[in-house]
Amino acid sequence: MLPTITVDVGTTSVKLCLFDAAGTLLASARQATPTVADAWGEIYDVDALWAVVSGFAAGLPAGQRASTRRIAITGVGESGGLVRPDGSLASPMILWHDHRGAEYLARLSAADRSRIYRVTGLPVNGNYGLSKVAWAADRVTDAAGAGAASGALDGLQWLNVSEYLAARMTGRRWSEYSLASRTMALDLTTRGWSAEVCGLLGLPVSLFPELRAATSGSVVTAEFAQAAGLAEDVVVHVAGHDHIVGAVGAGLAQGELLNSTGTTEGLLLLGTAPVLDEHAEASKLANGLVGDGADYALFASIPTGGSAFQTLQGLFGQSPDELTATVARVHERYLAGSLDPRTAPLVLPQFRGSPPPTKNARARGIIAGLATDATADDIVFGCFLGLVLQFRDVLALFRAEPVLVKVIGPAGRNPLWMQLKADLLGRPLSVSQFPEVVSRGAQALASGTVASWADCSPEEVRPDPARTAVLAEWADGVRAQWQYLLGFPA
C-alpha cells in the first residue's frame, strides 16, 4: 500500500490517521465533528472541519508529510451541500439525519415512490440527499430573485461532505459511486444520474457532478500542498460511504455480513446485482454501489447504535467512565447467571428513530415493565437486550443466512453487547480489535489494493448454548409485547 493520510467524517467525531506503506498506523487523532444549528436543523461548520483536517496534516512530522503519497476521505453517506465551481458553498453543508427537505418527498405518489425504489434502490426518505438538494436549490433561486432565478443554479453541483473536502484540496468536483448511490438520484442499472428521478422533484440532473470510482483521484493544488506541507504530487481520493469502506477494510466477501458499529449500526451484504423485489422494497432495504462502481451492496441502518451510551449517560447522570464500569458489571453478572432477561425491563431502543421496515425518524424509545425496585443495572441490561433483539429483527429482513458475521467499530470493545448478540443469534461473531478498519479500507482503496480481515486482529465471540436457550425463551415470551411497542405511535 501507499503511505496515506485518511479522513473519516463521522456523525459524532472526525477520525484522522496516517498509515505507512505496510499499513501500520503511525499517527491518529479524533476530534468532535464540528456542527452548528441553523433555523432548519443541523449543518457542518465547514471552516472548523477544514481546520481539523488540514491541521492534522500540517502537524505531522516533516518526514511523515514528505513520505505521504495519498489522502483518502470517507464519511457518512447522505450529507451534502451545493458547491460553486470555485469550491465555495452556495448552501449549507447539511448533516445526513437532517430532514429539512422532507416536504418535497411528501408530494410524491405511491407510484412515484415505487418507481424511485426500482431505479435507485433506495426507499424514499428524508435522510437521502435528493430532498436536501431540492431544499437548497429552492433557496438559491429564491435568493437570486425573479429575474435571475432561471440561471441561479448554473454551475452548482451537489457534493457530499467528503467530496467537498476533496474539492477544497484539489480544485476538482466529483462524486464517488458509493456516496452517489446514497443521494437517491443515481440509477443503479445505468450507474448514472437519473434525470427521471431528479425530474420528480423538479431538479436538473446537471446539479450532480462527474462520477468516479474510489480508486480514481486528483492531485492536490499547489496552494493546499504548501499550506499542509505535503508534496505537490499527492493524490486525493474520495474513498466513499463509511460502511462500504469498512467492508473493504474488513475484506468482506460475498456471503459474509458486515456489522458496522458507531453512532448508528449498519448491516451490509455484498452482491453482483441490486435487490429490487417487492420484499426488499416493503422492508425498506437500501441498495448501493461499492467503490469500484461495479458491484452492489444491500444495506440497512439502525439509527441507535453506540449512541445508546449517550442516552444511558443522560438517564443515569453517569460519566463515560462510570457507564463503562456499569456495563462491565452487568456483563459479569450476565455471565455469572445472576441477571435473568425474563425479569428485565423491555426496552425498545429507538432513541434516534426506527430502523427498517418503518424507518421513521420521529420514532422514540420506550421502556416497559419498569418495577419500583429496578436498578441502573436492570435498565442497562434491558437496553442491550433490546439492541440485539432489534438487530435480529433487521437481519431477518435480508432473508439470508450469512456464513460469517464480521463486527467492526466501537461495539467490538463492549463485551456485554457482543456476548448478548452472539447468544441471541446462536452463532459466533468475528469481532475486530483494530479500531480503524474504515480508515484502513480507505487506504486500500486509494492504493489500489485489498485489505485483509486477519490484519484487523479479529477475536471470536462464541455463543453459550444454555444462554442461547434462555434468550430464545425470553424472545418468544416478549414477542407480543415487542410487537405492540413497535406499533406504538411516533
Helices and strands as residue ranges (DSSP letters): E 4-9, E 13-19, E 25-32, E 35-37, E 42-44, H 46-58, H 62-67, E 70-75, E 81-83, H 102-106, H 110-120, H 129-144, G 149-151, E 157-159, H 161-170, E 175-176, H 177-180, E 186-187, E 192-193, H 195-200, G 205-207, E 211-212, E 218-219, H 222-228, E 235-241, H 242-249, E 256-261, E 265-271, H 278-283, E 286-289, E 296-302, H 308-316, H 320-336, G 341-343, E 346-348, E 366-368, H 376-397, E 404-408, G 410-413, H 415-425, E 429-432, H 437-447, G 453-456, E 458-461, H 465-477, H 479-486
